[in-house]
Amino acid sequence: MNSIREDFAVFVHDGDKQLGAVRHVGSHEIRVYIENAGDFTVPLSAVKEVVDDKVVLDCGKLDADLRKAIGHAHFGEDPRIP
């Protein structure tokens, strides 16, 4: 996980839309900003993969508050705009 850097895009393993961005990288966790919800601490054990400046999270390893925030990350967006 040494390849994770601040400002990398954040996704979940079964999603195709960016949810937010990495704000800080620690030795055992990362802090991510989730759109419409703010910052969350994510253990590195919940990172499924890192590829092409993207961090992919495993939803099954995230706490309930973060999963709820992810579910609301794109509220308020116009679905007609790709």
N, CA, C and O atoms as CSV, one atom per row, in Angstrom:
chain,resi,resn,atom,element,x,y,z
A,1,MET,N,N,0.804,-1.196,0.000
A,1,MET,CA,C,0.000,0.000,0.000
A,1,MET,C,C,0.848,1.262,0.000
A,1,MET,O,O,0.327,2.374,0.097
A,2,ASN,N,N,2.145,1.083,-0.109
A,2,ASN,CA,C,3.034,2.245,-0.152
A,2,ASN,C,C,2.772,3.121,-1.364
A,2,ASN,O,O,3.220,4.267,-1.413
A,3,SER,N,N,2.049,2.589,-2.344
A,3,SER,CA,C,1.815,3.350,-3.565
A,3,SER,C,C,0.655,4.339,-3.452
A,3,SER,O,O,0.433,5.115,-4.380
A,4,ILE,N,N,-0.084,4.336,-2.354
A,4,ILE,CA,C,-1.194,5.271,-2.175
A,4,ILE,C,C,-0.631,6.665,-1.903
A,4,ILE,O,O,0.287,6.833,-1.100
A,5,ARG,N,N,-1.187,7.642,-2.575
A,5,ARG,CA,C,-0.757,9.026,-2.415
A,5,ARG,C,C,-1.979,9.922,-2.182
A,5,ARG,O,O,-3.100,9.583,-2.560
A,6,GLU,N,N,-1.734,11.061,-1.556
A,6,GLU,CA,C,-2.800,12.044,-1.382
A,6,GLU,C,C,-3.340,12.453,-2.748
A,6,GLU,O,O,-2.602,12.510,-3.731
A,7,ASP,N,N,-4.620,12.731,-2.789
A,7,ASP,CA,C,-5.362,13.143,-3.987
A,7,ASP,C,C,-5.707,12.001,-4.933
A,7,ASP,O,O,-6.327,12.246,-5.968
A,8,PHE,N,N,-5.329,10.757,-4.618
A,8,PHE,CA,C,-5.794,9.640,-5.436
A,8,PHE,C,C,-7.314,9.570,-5.345
A,8,PHE,O,O,-7.887,9.851,-4.293
A,9,ALA,N,N,-7.960,9.203,-6.425
A,9,ALA,CA,C,-9.406,9.024,-6.461
A,9,ALA,C,C,-9.790,7.784,-5.662
A,9,ALA,O,O,-9.028,6.818,-5.606
A,10,VAL,N,N,-10.977,7.810,-5.041
A,10,VAL,CA,C,-11.458,6.698,-4.232
A,10,VAL,C,C,-12.732,6.129,-4.853
A,10,VAL,O,O,-13.649,6.866,-5.213
A,11,PHE,N,N,-12.767,4.800,-4.969
A,11,PHE,CA,C,-13.900,4.059,-5.519
A,11,PHE,C,C,-14.209,2.895,-4.578
A,11,PHE,O,O,-13.413,2.583,-3.693
A,12,VAL,N,N,-15.370,2.252,-4.768
A,12,VAL,CA,C,-15.635,0.979,-4.112
A,12,VAL,C,C,-15.501,-0.109,-5.161
A,12,VAL,O,O,-15.573,0.166,-6.359
A,13,HIS,N,N,-15.308,-1.338,-4.719
A,13,HIS,CA,C,-14.976,-2.428,-5.628
A,13,HIS,C,C,-16.041,-2.702,-6.678
A,13,HIS,O,O,-15.720,-3.253,-7.731
A,14,ASP,N,N,-17.279,-2.345,-6.438
A,14,ASP,CA,C,-18.323,-2.632,-7.418
A,14,ASP,C,C,-18.904,-1.363,-8.038
A,14,ASP,O,O,-19.980,-1.398,-8.636
A,15,GLY,N,N,-18.201,-0.252,-7.897
A,15,GLY,CA,C,-18.705,1.012,-8.428
A,15,GLY,C,C,-17.818,1.574,-9.512
A,15,GLY,O,O,-16.625,1.277,-9.577
A,16,ASP,N,N,-18.412,2.391,-10.363
A,16,ASP,CA,C,-17.638,2.997,-11.430
A,16,ASP,C,C,-17.520,4.505,-11.281
A,16,ASP,O,O,-16.850,5.155,-12.084
A,17,LYS,N,N,-18.170,5.077,-10.250
A,17,LYS,CA,C,-18.095,6.513,-10.016
A,17,LYS,C,C,-17.154,6.817,-8.863
A,17,LYS,O,O,-17.146,6.129,-7.842
A,18,GLN,N,N,-16.361,7.866,-9.050
A,18,GLN,CA,C,-15.472,8.302,-7.981
A,18,GLN,C,C,-16.314,8.817,-6.821
A,18,GLN,O,O,-17.259,9.582,-7.012
A,19,LEU,N,N,-15.950,8.379,-5.605
A,19,LEU,CA,C,-16.678,8.776,-4.399
A,19,LEU,C,C,-16.017,9.932,-3.679
A,19,LEU,O,O,-16.675,10.676,-2.951
A,20,GLY,N,N,-14.722,10.086,-3.880
A,20,GLY,CA,C,-13.982,11.104,-3.158
A,20,GLY,C,C,-12.507,10.995,-3.464
A,20,GLY,O,O,-12.108,10.552,-4.541
A,21,ALA,N,N,-11.688,11.415,-2.482
A,21,ALA,CA,C,-10.240,11.442,-2.697
A,21,ALA,C,C,-9.504,11.176,-1.392
A,21,ALA,O,O,-10.023,11.418,-0.302
A,22,VAL,N,N,-8.286,10.674,-1.530
A,22,VAL,CA,C,-7.424,10.445,-0.374
A,22,VAL,C,C,-6.912,11.793,0.123
A,22,VAL,O,O,-6.388,12.589,-0.655
A,23,ARG,N,N,-7.067,12.045,1.428
A,23,ARG,CA,C,-6.599,13.296,2.039
A,23,ARG,C,C,-5.255,13.115,2.751
A,23,ARG,O,O,-4.425,14.024,2.773
A,24,HIS,N,N,-5.055,11.920,3.336
A,24,HIS,CA,C,-3.840,11.670,4.117
A,24,HIS,C,C,-3.555,10.177,4.102
A,24,HIS,O,O,-4.471,9.356,4.107
A,25,VAL,N,N,-2.274,9.839,4.084
A,25,VAL,CA,C,-1.857,8.436,4.120
A,25,VAL,C,C,-1.061,8.213,5.398
A,25,VAL,O,O,-0.029,8.850,5.612
A,26,GLY,N,N,-1.544,7.303,6.251
A,26,GLY,CA,C,-0.847,6.947,7.475
A,26,GLY,C,C,-0.235,5.561,7.351
A,26,GLY,O,O,-0.318,4.933,6.295
A,27,SER,N,N,0.370,5.090,8.413
A,27,SER,CA,C,1.028,3.783,8.370
A,27,SER,C,C,0.041,2.619,8.416
A,27,SER,O,O,0.357,1.531,7.935
A,28,HIS,N,N,-1.155,2.830,8.988
A,28,HIS,CA,C,-2.139,1.752,9.098
A,28,HIS,C,C,-3.495,2.121,8.533
A,28,HIS,O,O,-4.398,1.286,8.480
A,29,GLU,N,N,-3.642,3.377,8.108
A,29,GLU,CA,C,-4.939,3.817,7.589
A,29,GLU,C,C,-4.740,4.978,6.626
A,29,GLU,O,O,-3.672,5.586,6.548
A,30,ILE,N,N,-5.815,5.259,5.896
A,30,ILE,CA,C,-5.847,6.452,5.068
A,30,ILE,C,C,-7.060,7.274,5.492
A,30,ILE,O,O,-8.042,6.731,5.999
A,31,ARG,N,N,-6.985,8.573,5.284
A,31,ARG,CA,C,-8.148,9.426,5.525
A,31,ARG,C,C,-8.654,9.832,4.154
A,31,ARG,O,O,-7.902,10.347,3.327
A,32,VAL,N,N,-9.941,9.592,3.921
A,32,VAL,CA,C,-10.534,9.913,2.633
A,32,VAL,C,C,-11.668,10.911,2.812
A,32,VAL,O,O,-12.394,10.884,3.805
A,33,TYR,N,N,-11.800,11.783,1.834
A,33,TYR,CA,C,-12.929,12.697,1.781
A,33,TYR,C,C,-13.978,12.039,0.896
A,33,TYR,O,O,-13.694,11.669,-0.243
A,34,ILE,N,N,-15.193,11.894,1.424
A,34,ILE,CA,C,-16.312,11.353,0.665
A,34,ILE,C,C,-17.243,12.509,0.329
A,34,ILE,O,O,-17.641,13.271,1.211
A,35,GLU,N,N,-17.584,12.637,-0.937
A,35,GLU,CA,C,-18.446,13.729,-1.373
A,35,GLU,C,C,-19.734,13.763,-0.548
A,35,GLU,O,O,-20.335,12.723,-0.279
A,36,ASN,N,N,-20.138,14.938,-0.161
A,36,ASN,CA,C,-21.369,15.188,0.611
A,36,ASN,C,C,-21.331,14.650,2.030
A,36,ASN,O,O,-22.362,14.656,2.704
A,37,ALA,N,N,-20.171,14.178,2.519
A,37,ALA,CA,C,-20.133,13.593,3.859
A,37,ALA,C,C,-18.923,14.011,4.685
A,37,ALA,O,O,-19.013,14.044,5.913
A,38,GLY,N,N,-17.805,14.330,4.061
A,38,GLY,CA,C,-16.628,14.724,4.814
A,38,GLY,C,C,-15.548,13.659,4.856
A,38,GLY,O,O,-15.504,12.760,4.017
A,39,ASP,N,N,-14.671,13.780,5.858
A,39,ASP,CA,C,-13.506,12.898,5.985
A,39,ASP,C,C,-13.811,11.670,6.831
A,39,ASP,O,O,-14.548,11.742,7.815
A,40,PHE,N,N,-13.228,10.537,6.430
A,40,PHE,CA,C,-13.365,9.267,7.139
A,40,PHE,C,C,-12.006,8.585,7.184
A,40,PHE,O,O,-11.211,8.693,6.251
A,41,THR,N,N,-11.755,7.887,8.275
A,41,THR,CA,C,-10.543,7.088,8.400
A,41,THR,C,C,-10.862,5.671,7.937
A,41,THR,O,O,-11.847,5.071,8.366
A,42,VAL,N,N,-10.019,5.151,7.061
A,42,VAL,CA,C,-10.219,3.826,6.478
A,42,VAL,C,C,-8.979,2.989,6.764
A,42,VAL,O,O,-7.872,3.396,6.411
A,43,PRO,N,N,-9.140,1.829,7.394
A,43,PRO,CA,C,-7.972,0.974,7.630
A,43,PRO,C,C,-7.417,0.445,6.301
A,43,PRO,O,O,-8.173,0.186,5.364
A,44,LEU,N,N,-6.112,0.290,6.232
A,44,LEU,CA,C,-5.513,-0.231,4.993
A,44,LEU,C,C,-6.043,-1.616,4.649
A,44,LEU,O,O,-6.024,-2.013,3.484
A,45,SER,N,N,-6.513,-2.353,5.646
A,45,SER,CA,C,-7.074,-3.682,5.377
A,45,SER,C,C,-8.349,-3.608,4.535
A,45,SER,O,O,-8.770,-4.620,3.973
A,46,ALA,N,N,-8.970,-2.434,4.437
A,46,ALA,CA,C,-10.191,-2.259,3.631
A,46,ALA,C,C,-9.881,-1.809,2.205
A,46,ALA,O,O,-10.794,-1.639,1.397
A,47,VAL,N,N,-8.592,-1.616,1.892
A,47,VAL,CA,C,-8.203,-1.248,0.530
A,47,VAL,C,C,-8.047,-2.522,-0.278
A,47,VAL,O,O,-7.218,-3.376,0.035
A,48,LYS,N,N,-8.854,-2.637,-1.317
A,48,LYS,CA,C,-8.811,-3.841,-2.146
A,48,LYS,C,C,-7.657,-3.800,-3.145
A,48,LYS,O,O,-6.942,-4.784,-3.332
A,49,GLU,N,N,-7.490,-2.632,-3.785
A,49,GLU,CA,C,-6.383,-2.490,-4.732
A,49,GLU,C,C,-6.084,-1.016,-4.976
A,49,GLU,O,O,-6.891,-0.133,-4.686
A,50,VAL,N,N,-4.903,-0.788,-5.516
A,50,VAL,CA,C,-4.471,0.551,-5.906
A,50,VAL,C,C,-3.952,0.419,-7.328
A,50,VAL,O,O,-3.011,-0.329,-7.595
A,51,VAL,N,N,-4.580,1.158,-8.240
A,51,VAL,CA,C,-4.189,1.064,-9.644
A,51,VAL,C,C,-4.485,2.388,-10.348
A,51,VAL,O,O,-5.545,2.984,-10.154
A,52,ASP,N,N,-3.544,2.833,-11.157
A,52,ASP,CA,C,-3.731,4.050,-11.961
A,52,ASP,C,C,-4.211,5.241,-11.138
A,52,ASP,O,O,-5.176,5.905,-11.517
A,53,ASP,N,N,-3.560,5.515,-10.033
A,53,ASP,CA,C,-3.907,6.644,-9.153
A,53,ASP,C,C,-5.314,6.551,-8.583
A,53,ASP,O,O,-5.938,7.567,-8.275
A,54,LYS,N,N,-5.811,5.321,-8.443
A,54,LYS,CA,C,-7.136,5.077,-7.880
A,54,LYS,C,C,-7.021,4.097,-6.723
A,54,LYS,O,O,-6.284,3.114,-6.797
A,55,VAL,N,N,-7.761,4.376,-5.648
A,55,VAL,CA,C,-7.838,3.480,-4.503
A,55,VAL,C,C,-9.216,2.839,-4.535
A,55,VAL,O,O,-10.233,3.533,-4.554
A,56,VAL,N,N,-9.244,1.517,-4.540
A,56,VAL,CA,C,-10.503,0.783,-4.579
A,56,VAL,C,C,-10.726,0.150,-3.209
A,56,VAL,O,O,-9.899,-0.622,-2.726
A,57,LEU,N,N,-11.866,0.492,-2.588
A,57,LEU,CA,C,-12.190,-0.006,-1.259
A,57,LEU,C,C,-13.100,-1.225,-1.334
A,57,LEU,O,O,-13.907,-1.352,-2.255
A,58,ASP,N,N,-12.965,-2.109,-0.371
A,58,ASP,CA,C,-13.838,-3.275,-0.225
A,58,ASP,C,C,-14.959,-2.892,0.733
A,58,ASP,O,O,-14.734,-2.767,1.936
A,59,CYS,N,N,-16.161,-2.707,0.203
A,59,CYS,CA,C,-17.297,-2.242,1.021
A,59,CYS,C,C,-17.561,-3.152,2.212
A,59,CYS,O,O,-17.986,-2.674,3.264
A,60,GLY,N,N,-17.326,-4.416,2.075
A,60,GLY,CA,C,-17.577,-5.360,3.157
A,60,GLY,C,C,-16.683,-5.151,4.370
A,60,GLY,O,O,-16.963,-5.678,5.446
A,61,LYS,N,N,-15.620,-4.393,4.205
A,61,LYS,CA,C,-14.689,-4.148,5.300
A,61,LYS,C,C,-14.794,-2.731,5.864
A,61,LYS,O,O,-13.963,-2.318,6.673
A,62,LEU,N,N,-15.809,-1.993,5.438
A,62,LEU,CA,C,-15.992,-0.611,5.894
A,62,LEU,C,C,-17.043,-0.543,6.984
A,62,LEU,O,O,-17.956,-1.368,7.024
A,63,ASP,N,N,-16.920,0.441,7.873
A,63,ASP,CA,C,-17.913,0.565,8.936
A,63,ASP,C,C,-19.223,1.128,8.379
A,63,ASP,O,O,-19.266,1.656,7.267
A,64,ALA,N,N,-20.276,1.005,9.166
A,64,ALA,CA,C,-21.621,1.375,8.722
A,64,ALA,C,C,-21.731,2.852,8.348
A,64,ALA,O,O,-22.392,3.185,7.365
A,65,ASP,N,N,-21.101,3.736,9.108
A,65,ASP,CA,C,-21.180,5.167,8.809
A,65,ASP,C,C,-20.557,5.488,7.448
A,65,ASP,O,O,-21.095,6.291,6.685
A,66,LEU,N,N,-19.441,4.864,7.158
A,66,LEU,CA,C,-18.792,5.107,5.878
A,66,LEU,C,C,-19.609,4.521,4.736
A,66,LEU,O,O,-19.734,5.152,3.687
A,67,ARG,N,N,-20.165,3.337,4.917
A,67,ARG,CA,C,-21.018,2.750,3.870
A,67,ARG,C,C,-22.223,3.642,3.595
A,67,ARG,O,O,-22.624,3.816,2.444
A,68,LYS,N,N,-22.796,4.204,4.651
A,68,LYS,CA,C,-23.935,5.106,4.481
A,68,LYS,C,C,-23.506,6.353,3.703
A,68,LYS,O,O,-24.222,6.798,2.805
A,69,ALA,N,N,-22.353,6.914,4.038
A,69,ALA,CA,C,-21.842,8.097,3.333
A,69,ALA,C,C,-21.597,7.786,1.861
A,69,ALA,O,O,-21.887,8.609,0.994
A,70,ILE,N,N,-21.069,6.614,1.581
A,70,ILE,CA,C,-20.825,6.213,0.198
A,70,ILE,C,C,-22.146,6.131,-0.563
A,70,ILE,O,O,-22.221,6.521,-1.728
A,71,GLY,N,N,-23.173,5.629,0.089
A,71,GLY,CA,C,-24.486,5.527,-0.541
A,71,GLY,C,C,-25.098,6.872,-0.887
A,71,GLY,O,O,-25.977,6.954,-1.746
A,72,HIS,N,N,-24.641,7.925,-0.226
A,72,HIS,CA,C,-25.175,9.267,-0.465
A,72,HIS,C,C,-24.182,10.185,-1.183
A,72,HIS,O,O,-24.434,11.383,-1.312
A,73,ALA,N,N,-23.077,9.645,-1.643
A,73,ALA,CA,C,-21.996,10.472,-2.201
A,73,ALA,C,C,-22.422,11.293,-3.406
A,73,ALA,O,O,-21.878,12.374,-3.632
A,74,HIS,N,N,-23.364,10.816,-4.171
A,74,HIS,CA,C,-23.736,11.522,-5.397
A,74,HIS,C,C,-25.141,12.095,-5.353
A,74,HIS,O,O,-25.694,12.454,-6.392
A,75,PHE,N,N,-25.727,12.186,-4.164
A,75,PHE,CA,C,-27.040,12.817,-4.035
A,75,PHE,C,C,-26.950,14.264,-4.506
A,75,PHE,O,O,-25.955,14.946,-4.260
A,76,GLY,N,N,-27.966,14.709,-5.164
A,76,GLY,CA,C,-28.004,16.088,-5.620
A,76,GLY,C,C,-27.418,16.301,-6.993
A,76,GLY,O,O,-27.507,17.400,-7.541
A,77,GLU,N,N,-26.812,15.259,-7.565
A,77,GLU,CA,C,-26.268,15.390,-8.914
A,77,GLU,C,C,-27.366,15.184,-9.933
A,77,GLU,O,O,-28.319,14.446,-9.682
A,78,ASP,N,N,-27.245,15.817,-11.054
A,78,ASP,CA,C,-28.184,15.641,-12.154
A,78,ASP,C,C,-27.833,14.345,-12.883
A,78,ASP,O,O,-26.759,14.263,-13.478
A,79,PRO,N,N,-28.701,13.329,-12.857
A,79,PRO,CA,C,-28.370,12.036,-13.477
A,79,PRO,C,C,-28.233,12.106,-14.990
A,79,PRO,O,O,-27.733,11.165,-15.605
A,80,ARG,N,N,-28.662,13.189,-15.592
A,80,ARG,CA,C,-28.548,13.328,-17.058
A,80,ARG,C,C,-27.154,13.772,-17.477
A,80,ARG,O,O,-26.808,13.738,-18.658
A,81,ILE,N,N,-26.350,14.194,-16.484
A,81,ILE,CA,C,-24.987,14.635,-16.803
A,81,ILE,C,C,-24.028,13.499,-16.468
A,81,ILE,O,O,-23.942,13.067,-15.319
A,82,PRO,N,N,-23.302,13.016,-17.489
A,82,PRO,CA,C,-22.384,11.881,-17.253
A,82,PRO,C,C,-21.183,12.261,-16.419
A,82,PRO,O,O,-20.332,11.416,-16.142
